[in-house]
C-alpha cells in the first residue's frame, strides 16, 4: 500500500497524479487525512480520504508520500502524530517520497541529509544537507524519492511506480498515457 498524506492545503495535482498513476500501474494507494477525513487542497478541491493518520499500518506501507502545497506541508508539520509516523517509517526503512515543498517535511526530521534530491525551486534552503539538483523532474536516492513541482507530478508518479514495479513497467504505463518518460 502506498499512503499519500493529505494536510489541509495540499497541492491537488501532485497528490491526484501520483494516486492515479499508481492505480494504473496496479499498485494499491490510499489518501490519508492528516487532520480529518475530508481534506481541502490549495485550490479548493476537496478529497474524501480512505483513512486517517492513525489507521496507517507501516508494516504494509510500500511508500509514504508527502505532496507539496505550502499550507499542506505546514499542516503536516503541525501534526505531531504525522511527524512521529514519518520518523518511525524512516527508522523502519520504509521508502519515503516527497514533492515540491514536501521534502522540507523530511528535512525537518533529519531525513534529507546527504540525499540526492529535487524540490520546488526556492525551497533549497529549507532542506539543509541535501544535494539538490532541480534539473531533475523526479529523483530517487536509495529509499527516498523526490519531485520538483506540480508540473513534475506525472513524472513523480511514474518514478514512484518505477521504484515499486521497475522501469519497464513505468515506461509501459507512461506509454499508455502518451507521456514521454
N, C-alpha and C positions, 0 to 999 in steps of 0.2 A: 504494500500500500504506500502510495506517495501522499503525504499530508501537505496541503497548501494552506499556510496560516493567513487568515484574513483579519487584520485590525481595521478599525474604522478609518476610512480614508485611503484604503489600499488602491493601488493602480490596477484598474479593471483589466486592461489589455494584457498585462503581464500575468495575472492570475488565470484568466479565462483561456488565453492561448496555451499556456502550459498544460492546463487541465484537458483541453480539447485534444492537443497533440498526444498526450499520454494515453488518453482513451482510444484514439485512432490506432495507436500502436499496441493496444492490448494490455495496457498497464492500468491497474485499479488506482484511482486517485480520489481524494476527498477534500472538500473545502472544510476548513476548521475555523470556527468562530472564536476569536480570542476573548471577546467580552460578551458576545451574545450570539444567538442562533441566526439572526438576520443582521447582515453587515452591509453598510452603505459605503461604496467606493468613492474615490476622489472626484468622480464626475457624476455622482448621484445614482449610479446603478446599484440596486440592492440585490444581494445574493443570500438565499437561504442555505445555510451551511449543512453539511452532512453530519457534523458532530461538533462538540465543544473541545476546548483545550484539555480538559480533564478526561476525555474519552480516548485520547491517543494512547495506543499501545506501542511503545518504542520497539518492542520485540518483533512487531510486524512491519515496522517502518523501513521502507526501501530508501526513501529520501524524505527529508523535511525541507519544504520550500518557503522562503521568505520573499514575497513580492515587495516591490517598492511602493512609492507614493509616500511623500514626506509625512503626512498625517497618519497613514497606516503604519509606517515604521515607528513613529512616536508612540502610537497606541500599543504596539508590540513591546517596545522598550519599557513602557509604563506598567506592563502586566508582569508581575513577579512570577506568576505561575508559568507564563510562556517563556520567560528568560531562563527559569530553572529547567524547564523541559529542554530547551535548546542546549543548555550547558550539559545536561545529563546525556542527551543524544550525542553530543560531541565526545564525551567521555566514553560512551559505549562504542564509538566508532561508526555511528550511523552517518551516512552521507548527508551533507547539508548543501542547500543551494539557495542563492540569493541574487536578485536582480535589481538594478537601478540604485536606489538608496538602501536596499535590503542588506548589502554587505556591511553597512555600518552597524547593524544589529549584531552580526557575528563578531565584528571588530570589538564591540563593547564587551564581549565575553572573552576576548583574547584569542579568538579562533583564527584570525586572519594573519597572524604574524608569519612572515616568510612564505605566504601563499601567493602564487601567480594568479592574478585576478583581473577583472574589469568591473567598472561601475559607472553610474551616471556621471558624466564629466562635471567636475566641481566638488564631488564627494570625496576625492582622493585624500584630502587632509583629515577626514574623519575615519580613515582606515589605516592607522599608523602601522608600519612594519610590513605591509603587504607590497608585493611587486605588481603595481597597477600598470596595465597597458591597455588603453582604451581604443587601440586599433582593432581589438577583437570585439565581435558581437557577443560571443559567449566563450567561456574559458573553463577548462577543467584542470585542477591540480590535485591529484590524489583523490580524496573523497569530498572535495569542495568544488562546487560548480557555481560560476558567477555569470551574470549577464549585464549588458551595458545600460539599456534604456527601454522604454516602451517600444521603440522602433525595432529593437532586437528580440522582441518577445517570441516570435516564431522560431528564430534561431536558438534561443534559450530553451524553448520547449523541446526542440529536436536534440539539443545537447543532453537534456535530461534523459530522453529516450535512448540516445546513443550510449549513455552511461549504463543504462539498465539492460538494453537488448542488443547492443552492438551497432557499429557504424553501418553495416549493410541494411539492417532493419530501419534505422533512422533515415537513410537515403531513400529507401523504398517508400516510406511514409511521406517524405518530402516530395518525392516524385508524384505521388498520388494527389498532393496538394498543389502541384505545379510550382513548387518552391525550389530555387537553386541552392542546395545545401552542399 
